[in-house]
Amino acid sequence: MEKTIEHWHSNGIWESIDRIKSIYVEPKDKISFDNAMVDYYSKIQDPNYKGAIFIGVCRGKVSEGLDFADINGRAVIITGLPYPPFKDPKIILKKRYLDNRHKKNREYLNGDDWYDSEAIRAINQAVGRVIRHKDDYGAIILLDTRFAQPKVKNSMSLWLRRHITDTKNFGEAIKNVKSFFHNMEEKISQASTQQVDFEAPVGVEDNLIKAPRTQCLEHDPPTVEIRYNLDVANVVENVLHIPLHPHVHCARTLHKPNTETRSEMPAAVGGINHSSNEECGIRDVWAHNLEEEFRTIRQIVQKYHYVAMDTEFPGVVARPIGEFKSSADYQYQMLRCNVDLLRIIQLGLTFLDDNGKTPGGSYTTWQFNFKFNLQEDMYAQDSIDLLTNSGIQFKKHEDEGIEPLDFAELLMTSGIVLMDNIKWLSFHSGYDFGYLIKLLTDNHLPQDENEFFELLKLYFPAIYDVKYLMKSCKNLKGGLQEVAEQLDLERIGPQHQAGSDSLLTGMAFFKMKEMFFEDTIDDSKFSGHLYGLGTSFAVNGTSNNYASDNGENTNS
């Protein structure tokens, strides 16, 4: 990027562009970055200017961490394929590791395929900056002839690749985007005149421009519309391919979940009956406001790096049959059978900073309500009764619930998964993370527990299971509600709902950290362990077996 800017300054290109639009370059320090963003947005809004241009590198804040919705971003231009630095020692070791795995099992990615997928992942992230909701539109311009190669094109997200059009020269490209921009203005004008909600069309085959890299833009960035719909399955396939060779059969048994799943507890100390989740800072998310709430989350996670998580699911309906290596293996196979068979009902996410403080706005917690149909989906009756009594509205889940793939697409680009700086907090969370892995991969869980933990390390590099931490806390025992009582914590919101449980989990973690760990958690001892399972991932990313404590196991 620096060489390009230097070249533009030397031959007058920079000055020519700057006369039309203000140019900003992504700074490295936070204060300068914040100031640049404020100035950029002010230029966009100021009618005395013709907009602005923000130049950044792939994998940076501008290309992955920020939204440029609506008029804040009408074009993204990618020059070249953003491969990771091939001489970086981490990249060399990663490729070597994957090559060794590939030799043992050809179904895994080799080092070169992973290296290619990293470039595609960066592209998918960058192009999504300007397409943020169903009515948004913008130009995506790929300035490199390699984008026409089948291997590259076929690896890109499905929603993107089907709109790519190869143009033979710069004039043709400009003609196409000008025509499209004119059509978009007419459609918006007509929709406004008719006073109906405008929905941008999908399927315009000329709306994605790819020009040779050697040509330069001489006009304002074009405006083109495509619907944002990240192909998560394709992205996951490029990250890691998991072979599935199930050897354990699942025997369906519609029975009461044992104490290793959930248990009822009395109301919290000083508990309050709130009239709604909204009044106590818990934001209910349904299909209609899913994208809007993820936009908020992408902003919050830049400051609040702790994510407390809890799920609600329809109990345990199956048990594995066959031979097992250990009791821990049996527990994992039980988890795998049920997660593969069932659907998640709720997911709660609470965001906290390094001091355990929640965001200062109206909401601290987001409760995602998934599509669930009592007439079609499998469940254990007593679990459904428990959730119904806690206030979960199953008819609303059926009518307005979130489609799992829609959620997974937005979660993948939210900035809270695949990130080393995000620390996940949970309570006895094998099933919770099992459902999240199922969502993100759109696949069954791996047959082998070690492979499950490798996936866990990939998507959630830092995990603290409060139930596991309790093993080092004298006299602290029981499920989440009982622990909260012992720590003198007051529950906010209804018990047995994912939002309230996730908030209580976050509060418990920071209270325990202060009382029992002198405000310092040793990652080498506690990060990557899930209570009740026989494997963990260490902070260096390797999987470890340990003697599992499969004693008391209650969640909330």
C-alpha positions as CSV (number, residue, x, y, z in Angstrom):
1,M,0.0,0.0,0.0
2,E,2.8,2.4,0.9
3,K,4.5,1.9,-2.5
4,T,1.2,2.5,-4.3
5,I,0.6,5.7,-2.5
6,E,4.2,6.8,-3.1
7,H,3.8,6.1,-6.8
8,W,0.5,8.0,-7.0
9,H,2.1,11.0,-5.4
10,S,5.1,10.9,-7.8
11,N,3.0,10.9,-11.0
12,G,0.2,13.2,-9.9
13,I,-2.6,10.5,-9.6
14,W,-3.0,11.3,-5.9
15,E,-3.6,15.0,-6.5
16,S,-6.1,14.2,-9.3
17,I,-8.2,12.0,-7.1
18,D,-7.9,14.3,-4.2
19,R,-9.5,17.1,-6.2
20,I,-12.6,15.0,-6.6
21,K,-12.8,13.1,-3.3
22,S,-10.9,13.5,0.0
23,I,-8.5,10.6,0.6
24,Y,-7.9,8.9,3.9
25,V,-5.3,6.2,4.7
26,E,-5.8,3.7,7.5
27,P,-3.6,4.9,10.5
28,K,-1.9,2.3,12.8
29,D,-2.7,4.0,16.2
30,K,-6.2,4.1,17.7
31,I,-6.4,7.8,18.3
32,S,-5.4,8.7,14.7
33,F,-7.8,6.0,13.4
34,D,-10.7,7.3,15.4
35,N,-10.1,10.9,14.2
36,A,-9.7,9.8,10.6
37,M,-13.1,7.9,10.8
38,V,-14.9,11.0,12.2
39,D,-13.4,13.2,9.5
40,Y,-14.3,10.6,6.8
41,Y,-17.9,10.4,7.9
42,S,-18.2,14.2,8.1
43,K,-17.0,14.4,4.5
44,I,-19.6,11.9,3.4
45,Q,-22.4,13.9,5.0
46,D,-21.2,17.3,3.9
47,P,-23.0,18.4,0.7
48,N,-20.0,20.6,-0.2
49,Y,-17.9,17.5,-0.8
50,K,-18.3,14.7,-3.3
51,G,-17.7,12.0,-0.8
52,A,-14.4,10.4,0.3
53,I,-12.1,7.4,-0.2
54,F,-10.6,5.3,2.6
55,I,-7.5,3.2,1.7
56,G,-6.6,0.3,3.9
57,V,-5.0,-3.1,3.9
58,C,-6.8,-6.4,3.8
59,R,-7.2,-8.0,7.3
60,G,-7.2,-4.5,8.8
61,K,-9.9,-2.6,10.7
62,V,-11.3,-0.9,7.6
63,S,-11.5,-4.1,5.5
64,E,-12.9,-6.4,8.3
65,G,-14.0,-4.6,11.4
66,L,-16.2,-1.8,10.3
67,D,-19.5,-1.2,8.5
68,F,-19.8,1.2,5.6
69,A,-23.5,0.8,5.1
70,D,-25.6,3.0,2.7
71,I,-24.0,6.3,1.7
72,N,-21.0,5.6,4.0
73,G,-19.7,3.1,1.4
74,R,-20.9,2.7,-2.2
75,A,-17.8,0.9,-3.6
76,V,-15.0,-1.4,-2.5
77,I,-12.0,-1.9,-4.8
78,I,-9.6,-4.8,-4.2
79,T,-6.2,-4.8,-5.9
80,G,-4.5,-8.1,-6.1
81,L,-5.1,-11.3,-4.1
82,P,-4.5,-10.7,-0.3
83,Y,-2.3,-13.7,0.5
84,P,-0.7,-13.8,4.0
85,P,3.1,-13.0,4.1
86,F,4.6,-16.3,2.9
87,K,7.8,-15.8,4.8
88,D,6.1,-15.3,8.2
89,P,7.3,-18.1,10.5
90,K,3.7,-18.7,11.7
91,I,2.5,-19.1,8.1
92,I,5.4,-21.5,7.4
93,L,4.7,-23.6,10.4
94,K,0.9,-23.7,9.7
95,K,1.5,-24.9,6.2
96,R,3.9,-27.5,7.4
97,Y,1.5,-28.8,10.0
98,L,-1.4,-29.0,7.5
99,D,0.8,-30.8,4.9
100,N,1.6,-33.4,7.6
101,R,-2.0,-33.9,8.4
102,H,-2.9,-34.1,4.7
103,K,-0.3,-36.9,4.2
104,K,-2.1,-39.0,6.9
105,N,-5.6,-38.2,5.6
106,R,-6.2,-36.9,2.1
107,E,-9.6,-35.5,3.1
108,Y,-7.9,-32.6,5.0
109,L,-6.7,-29.4,3.5
110,N,-3.0,-29.2,2.6
111,G,-0.9,-26.2,3.3
112,D,-1.2,-24.6,-0.1
113,D,-5.0,-25.0,-0.2
114,W,-5.2,-23.4,3.3
115,Y,-3.0,-20.6,2.1
116,D,-5.3,-19.9,-0.9
117,S,-8.3,-20.0,1.4
118,E,-6.9,-17.3,3.6
119,A,-6.7,-14.9,0.6
120,I,-10.3,-15.8,-0.3
121,R,-11.4,-15.3,3.3
122,A,-9.9,-11.8,3.3
123,I,-11.7,-11.0,0.1
124,N,-15.0,-12.2,1.4
125,Q,-14.6,-10.0,4.5
126,A,-13.6,-6.9,2.5
127,V,-16.4,-7.0,0.0
128,G,-19.0,-7.3,2.7
129,R,-18.1,-3.9,4.1
130,V,-20.4,-2.0,1.8
131,I,-23.3,-4.5,1.5
132,R,-24.8,-4.5,5.0
133,H,-28.5,-5.1,4.6
134,K,-31.0,-6.2,2.1
135,D,-31.7,-2.7,0.7
136,D,-28.0,-1.7,0.5
137,Y,-26.1,-1.6,-2.7
138,G,-22.5,-0.9,-3.8
139,A,-19.9,-1.7,-6.4
140,I,-17.4,-4.5,-5.9
141,I,-14.4,-4.0,-8.2
142,L,-11.7,-6.7,-8.4
143,L,-8.6,-5.3,-10.1
144,D,-6.6,-8.4,-10.9
145,T,-6.8,-10.8,-13.9
146,R,-6.3,-13.8,-11.5
147,F,-9.9,-13.3,-10.3
148,A,-11.0,-14.7,-13.7
149,Q,-9.2,-18.0,-12.9
150,P,-11.7,-20.8,-12.2
151,K,-9.8,-21.9,-9.0
152,V,-10.1,-18.4,-7.5
153,K,-13.6,-17.6,-8.7
154,N,-15.1,-20.9,-7.6
155,S,-13.6,-20.5,-4.1
156,M,-15.3,-17.2,-3.5
157,S,-18.7,-16.9,-1.7
158,L,-21.6,-18.2,-3.7
159,W,-23.6,-14.9,-3.6
160,L,-20.5,-13.2,-5.0
161,R,-19.3,-15.5,-7.7
162,R,-22.6,-15.7,-9.6
163,H,-22.5,-12.0,-10.2
164,I,-18.9,-11.6,-11.4
165,T,-18.7,-10.2,-14.9
166,D,-15.3,-10.0,-16.8
167,T,-15.0,-6.7,-18.7
168,K,-12.6,-6.4,-21.7
169,N,-11.6,-2.8,-21.2
170,F,-12.0,0.2,-18.8
171,G,-14.6,2.0,-21.0
172,E,-16.9,-1.0,-21.0
173,A,-16.7,-1.3,-17.2
174,I,-17.5,2.4,-16.7
175,K,-20.4,2.1,-19.2
176,N,-21.9,-0.9,-17.3
177,V,-21.7,0.7,-13.8
178,K,-23.0,4.1,-15.0
179,S,-26.0,2.3,-16.6
180,F,-26.6,0.3,-13.4
181,F,-26.3,3.4,-11.2
182,H,-28.8,5.3,-13.4
183,N,-31.2,2.3,-13.1
184,M,-30.8,2.3,-9.3
185,E,-31.6,6.0,-9.0
186,E,-34.8,5.5,-11.1
187,K,-35.9,2.5,-9.0
188,I,-35.3,4.4,-5.7
189,S,-37.2,7.5,-7.1
190,Q,-40.1,5.3,-8.2
191,A,-40.3,3.6,-4.9
192,S,-40.3,6.9,-3.1
193,T,-43.0,8.3,-5.3
194,Q,-45.2,5.3,-4.8
195,Q,-44.5,5.4,-1.0
196,V,-43.7,1.7,-0.8
197,D,-40.7,0.0,0.8
198,F,-37.9,-0.3,-1.7
199,E,-36.3,-3.6,-2.1
200,A,-33.3,-3.7,-4.4
201,P,-33.4,-6.3,-7.1
202,V,-31.2,-9.4,-7.1
203,G,-29.8,-11.3,-10.0
204,V,-28.3,-8.4,-12.1
205,E,-25.5,-10.2,-13.9
206,D,-23.7,-7.1,-14.9
207,N,-23.3,-5.7,-11.4
208,L,-19.9,-6.9,-10.4
209,I,-17.0,-5.4,-12.3
210,K,-13.6,-7.0,-12.8
211,A,-11.0,-4.9,-14.6
212,P,-7.3,-5.6,-15.4
213,R,-5.1,-4.6,-12.5
214,T,-3.0,-2.3,-14.6
215,Q,-5.9,0.1,-15.3
216,C,-6.7,3.0,-13.0
217,L,-10.0,4.6,-12.1
218,E,-10.6,8.0,-13.8
219,H,-14.1,8.7,-12.5
220,D,-16.1,8.5,-9.3
221,P,-16.5,5.0,-7.9
222,P,-19.5,3.3,-9.5
223,T,-22.5,2.2,-7.6
224,V,-23.8,-1.3,-8.0
225,E,-26.2,-3.4,-6.0
226,I,-26.0,-7.0,-4.8
227,R,-27.7,-8.7,-1.9
228,Y,-25.5,-9.5,1.1
229,N,-25.7,-13.2,1.8
230,L,-22.3,-14.7,2.8
231,D,-21.9,-18.3,1.8
232,V,-20.8,-19.7,5.1
233,A,-20.6,-23.3,4.0
234,N,-18.1,-22.3,1.3
235,V,-16.0,-20.3,3.8
236,V,-15.9,-23.2,6.3
237,E,-15.0,-25.7,3.7
238,N,-12.0,-23.5,2.8
239,V,-10.9,-23.2,6.4
240,L,-11.0,-26.8,7.4
241,H,-12.5,-30.0,5.9
242,I,-13.8,-32.5,8.5
243,P,-14.1,-36.2,7.4
244,L,-17.1,-37.8,9.0
245,H,-16.9,-41.6,9.6
246,P,-19.4,-42.2,12.3
247,H,-19.0,-45.5,14.1
248,V,-21.3,-44.9,17.0
249,H,-25.0,-45.4,16.4
250,C,-27.6,-43.2,18.2
251,A,-30.5,-44.9,19.9
252,R,-33.4,-42.4,20.2
253,T,-34.9,-42.3,23.7
254,L,-37.4,-39.6,24.5
255,H,-36.6,-39.5,28.2
256,K,-36.0,-37.0,31.0
257,P,-32.6,-35.2,30.7
258,N,-30.2,-36.5,33.4
259,T,-28.5,-34.1,35.8
260,E,-25.6,-33.8,33.4
261,T,-27.6,-31.5,31.2
262,R,-29.9,-29.0,33.1
263,S,-31.5,-28.8,36.5
264,E,-34.0,-26.5,38.1
265,M,-32.8,-24.2,40.9
266,P,-34.6,-21.8,43.2
267,A,-34.9,-18.1,42.4
268,A,-31.8,-16.0,42.7
269,V,-31.0,-14.0,45.8
270,G,-33.0,-10.8,45.7
271,G,-34.5,-11.9,42.3
272,I,-36.9,-9.5,40.6
273,N,-39.8,-10.4,38.3
274,H,-39.2,-8.1,35.4
275,S,-42.1,-7.5,33.0
276,S,-39.9,-7.9,29.9
277,N,-36.3,-8.7,28.8
278,E,-36.1,-5.3,27.3
279,E,-36.6,-3.5,30.6
280,C,-33.6,-5.3,32.1
281,G,-31.2,-4.7,29.3
282,I,-31.7,-8.0,27.4
283,R,-32.3,-7.4,23.7
284,D,-34.5,-10.1,22.1
285,V,-33.4,-10.8,18.5
286,W,-35.7,-12.4,15.9
287,A,-35.4,-12.8,12.2
288,H,-36.7,-9.3,11.5
289,N,-34.0,-7.5,13.5
290,L,-31.1,-9.9,13.2
291,E,-28.9,-7.9,10.8
292,E,-29.6,-4.6,12.7
293,E,-28.5,-6.1,16.0
294,F,-25.3,-7.6,14.5
295,R,-24.4,-4.2,13.3
296,T,-24.5,-3.0,16.9
297,I,-22.5,-6.1,18.1
298,R,-19.8,-5.4,15.5
299,Q,-19.3,-2.0,17.1
300,I,-19.5,-3.2,20.7
301,V,-16.9,-6.0,20.3
302,Q,-14.2,-3.5,19.4
303,K,-14.1,-2.5,23.1
304,Y,-15.8,-5.3,25.0
305,H,-13.6,-8.4,24.5
306,Y,-15.3,-10.8,26.9
307,V,-18.4,-12.7,25.6
308,A,-20.4,-14.6,28.1
309,M,-22.5,-17.3,26.4
310,D,-25.4,-19.7,27.1
311,T,-27.8,-21.7,25.0
312,E,-31.2,-23.3,25.5
313,F,-31.9,-26.5,23.6
314,P,-34.6,-29.2,23.7
315,G,-33.1,-31.5,26.2
316,V,-31.5,-34.9,25.6
317,V,-33.3,-37.4,23.4
318,A,-30.7,-40.0,22.5
319,R,-27.9,-42.1,24.0
320,P,-25.0,-43.7,22.1
321,I,-24.7,-47.4,21.8
322,G,-21.5,-49.4,21.1
323,E,-18.0,-49.6,22.6
324,F,-16.3,-46.5,24.0
325,K,-12.7,-45.8,24.8
326,S,-13.6,-44.2,28.2
327,S,-16.4,-42.6,30.2
328,A,-15.3,-39.3,28.8
329,D,-15.6,-40.7,25.2
330,Y,-19.1,-41.8,26.1
331,Q,-20.0,-38.3,27.3
332,Y,-18.7,-36.8,24.1
333,Q,-20.6,-39.3,21.9
334,M,-23.8,-38.5,23.9
335,L,-23.2,-34.8,23.2
336,R,-22.6,-35.5,19.5
337,C,-25.7,-37.7,19.1
338,N,-28.0,-35.1,20.6
339,V,-26.5,-32.0,19.0
340,D,-26.7,-33.7,15.6
341,L,-30.3,-34.6,16.1
342,L,-31.7,-31.5,17.7
343,R,-32.0,-27.8,17.0
344,I,-30.9,-24.9,19.1
345,I,-33.7,-22.8,20.6
346,Q,-31.9,-19.8,22.1
347,L,-28.5,-18.3,22.4
348,G,-27.5,-15.6,24.8
349,L,-24.5,-13.3,24.4
350,T,-23.4,-10.8,27.0
351,F,-20.5,-8.4,26.4
352,L,-18.1,-7.2,29.1
353,D,-14.8,-5.3,29.2
354,D,-11.6,-6.3,30.9
355,N,-13.0,-5.1,34.3
356,G,-16.3,-7.0,33.9
357,K,-18.3,-3.8,33.0
358,T,-21.1,-4.2,30.4
359,P,-21.8,-1.7,27.6
360,G,-23.4,1.6,28.8
361,G,-26.2,1.7,26.3
362,S,-29.8,0.3,26.6
363,Y,-28.6,-3.3,26.2
364,T,-25.9,-5.5,27.7
365,T,-27.1,-8.8,26.4
366,W,-28.5,-10.1,23.1
367,Q,-30.8,-13.1,23.2
368,F,-31.1,-14.8,19.8
369,N,-34.4,-16.7,19.3
370,F,-34.2,-19.5,16.6
371,K,-36.8,-21.1,14.5
372,F,-38.3,-24.1,16.3
373,N,-41.4,-26.0,15.5
374,L,-43.0,-28.2,18.2
375,Q,-44.9,-30.1,15.5
376,E,-41.8,-31.0,13.5
377,D,-38.6,-30.8,15.6
378,M,-37.5,-33.4,18.1
379,Y,-37.4,-32.6,21.8
380,A,-37.8,-34.0,25.3
381,Q,-41.2,-33.0,26.7
382,D,-40.0,-32.1,30.2
383,S,-37.4,-29.8,28.8
384,I,-40.0,-28.0,26.7
385,D,-42.2,-27.7,29.7
386,L,-39.4,-26.1,31.7
387,L,-38.6,-23.6,28.9
388,T,-42.3,-22.8,28.5
389,N,-42.6,-22.1,32.2
390,S,-39.6,-19.8,31.9
391,G,-41.4,-17.6,29.4
392,I,-40.1,-19.0,26.0
393,Q,-42.8,-18.4,23.4
394,F,-42.6,-21.4,21.0
395,K,-45.3,-20.1,18.7
396,K,-43.3,-17.0,18.1
397,H,-40.2,-19.1,17.6
398,E,-42.1,-21.0,14.9
399,D,-43.3,-17.8,13.2
400,E,-40.5,-15.3,13.7
401,G,-37.5,-17.4,14.7
402,I,-34.0,-17.0,13.2
403,E,-32.9,-19.4,10.5
404,P,-29.6,-21.0,11.7
405,L,-27.8,-20.3,8.5
406,D,-28.7,-16.7,8.5
407,F,-27.3,-16.4,12.0
408,A,-24.2,-18.3,11.1
409,E,-23.4,-16.0,8.2
410,L,-23.5,-12.9,10.3
411,L,-21.7,-14.6,13.3
412,M,-18.9,-15.5,10.9
413,T,-18.2,-11.9,10.1
414,S,-19.1,-10.4,13.4
415,G,-15.6,-10.1,14.8
416,I,-16.4,-12.4,17.8
417,V,-15.3,-15.7,16.3
418,L,-11.9,-16.7,14.9
419,M,-10.4,-13.9,17.0
420,D,-7.6,-14.4,19.4
421,N,-8.5,-11.3,21.5
422,I,-12.0,-12.4,22.3
423,K,-12.5,-14.4,25.5
424,W,-15.5,-16.6,25.8
425,L,-17.1,-17.2,29.2
426,S,-19.5,-20.2,29.7
427,F,-20.9,-22.5,32.4
428,H,-20.6,-26.3,31.8
429,S,-20.7,-25.6,28.1
430,G,-20.0,-28.7,26.1
431,Y,-23.5,-28.8,24.6
432,D,-23.5,-25.0,24.2
433,F,-20.3,-25.0,22.1
434,G,-21.5,-28.1,20.3
435,Y,-24.5,-26.2,19.0
436,L,-22.3,-23.2,18.0
437,I,-19.9,-25.5,16.1
438,K,-22.8,-27.1,14.3
439,L,-24.2,-23.7,13.4
440,L,-20.8,-22.4,12.1
441,T,-19.9,-25.5,10.1
442,D,-23.5,-26.4,9.0
443,N,-22.4,-29.9,9.6
444,H,-22.5,-32.8,12.1
445,L,-20.0,-32.7,14.9
446,P,-16.8,-34.6,14.4
447,Q,-16.7,-38.3,15.4
448,D,-13.6,-37.8,17.4
449,E,-13.4,-35.6,20.5
450,N,-9.9,-34.3,19.6
451,E,-11.2,-33.1,16.3
452,F,-14.0,-31.3,18.0
453,F,-11.6,-29.5,20.2
454,E,-9.4,-28.5,17.2
455,L,-12.5,-26.9,15.7
456,L,-13.2,-25.3,19.0
457,K,-9.7,-23.8,19.1
458,L,-10.2,-22.5,15.6
459,Y,-13.4,-20.6,16.2
460,F,-13.1,-19.8,19.9
461,P,-9.3,-19.5,20.7
462,A,-9.9,-18.5,24.4
463,I,-12.6,-20.2,26.5
464,Y,-13.2,-20.1,30.2
465,D,-15.8,-22.6,31.6
466,V,-16.9,-21.3,35.0
467,K,-17.8,-24.8,36.1
468,Y,-14.3,-25.9,35.4
469,L,-12.9,-22.9,37.3
470,M,-14.9,-23.9,40.3
471,K,-12.6,-26.9,40.8
472,S,-10.1,-24.4,42.1
473,C,-12.6,-22.5,44.3
474,K,-13.0,-23.7,47.8
475,N,-16.6,-24.5,48.9
476,L,-18.0,-23.3,45.6
477,K,-20.3,-25.9,44.1
478,G,-23.6,-26.6,42.3
479,G,-25.2,-25.2,39.2
480,L,-25.2,-21.7,37.9
481,Q,-28.1,-20.5,40.1
482,E,-26.6,-22.0,43.2
483,V,-23.2,-20.5,42.5
484,A,-24.8,-17.1,42.0
485,E,-26.4,-17.3,45.4
486,Q,-23.0,-18.3,47.0
487,L,-21.4,-15.3,45.3
488,D,-24.3,-12.9,46.3
489,L,-25.1,-12.1,42.7
490,E,-28.6,-11.0,41.7
491,R,-30.1,-12.5,38.6
492,I,-31.4,-10.1,36.0
493,G,-34.1,-11.5,33.8
494,P,-35.8,-14.9,33.8
495,Q,-34.0,-18.1,34.7
496,H,-33.7,-20.8,32.0
497,Q,-33.6,-18.2,29.3
498,A,-30.3,-17.9,27.5
499,G,-29.9,-14.1,27.8
500,S,-30.3,-14.0,31.6
501,D,-28.1,-17.1,32.0
502,S,-25.3,-15.6,29.9
503,L,-25.4,-12.4,31.9
504,L,-25.2,-14.3,35.2
505,T,-22.3,-16.4,33.8
506,G,-20.3,-13.3,33.0
507,M,-21.0,-11.8,36.5
508,A,-20.0,-15.1,38.2
509,F,-16.7,-15.3,36.2
510,F,-15.5,-11.8,37.2
511,K,-16.7,-12.2,40.8
512,M,-14.8,-15.6,41.0
513,K,-11.7,-14.0,39.3
514,E,-11.6,-11.3,42.0
515,M,-12.4,-13.6,45.0
516,F,-10.4,-16.8,44.2
517,F,-7.8,-15.9,41.6
518,E,-6.5,-12.5,42.7
519,D,-7.8,-11.0,39.4
520,T,-5.5,-13.2,37.3
521,I,-6.5,-16.3,35.5
522,D,-3.7,-18.7,34.4
523,D,-4.5,-19.5,30.7
524,S,-2.2,-22.5,30.7
525,K,-4.4,-24.1,33.5
526,F,-7.9,-22.9,32.6
527,S,-8.3,-21.8,29.0
528,G,-9.7,-24.3,26.6
529,H,-11.2,-26.7,29.2
530,L,-14.9,-27.7,29.0
531,Y,-16.2,-29.2,32.2
532,G,-17.2,-32.9,31.8
533,L,-15.3,-33.6,28.6
534,G,-12.1,-35.5,28.5
535,T,-10.1,-33.3,26.2
536,S,-9.0,-29.7,26.1
537,F,-7.0,-27.4,23.9
538,A,-3.9,-25.8,25.5
539,V,-3.1,-22.1,24.9
540,N,-0.6,-23.2,22.2
541,G,-3.4,-24.8,20.2
542,T,-2.7,-28.5,20.8
543,S,-5.3,-30.9,22.2
544,N,-4.7,-32.6,25.5
545,N,-6.4,-35.5,27.3
546,Y,-6.9,-35.2,31.0
547,A,-8.7,-37.2,33.7
548,S,-12.2,-35.9,33.5
549,D,-14.2,-35.1,36.6
550,N,-17.6,-36.2,35.7
551,G,-19.2,-35.5,39.0
552,E,-22.0,-33.1,39.7
553,N,-22.9,-31.4,36.4
554,T,-25.7,-28.9,36.5
555,N,-26.0,-25.8,34.4
556,S,-28.6,-23.3,35.5
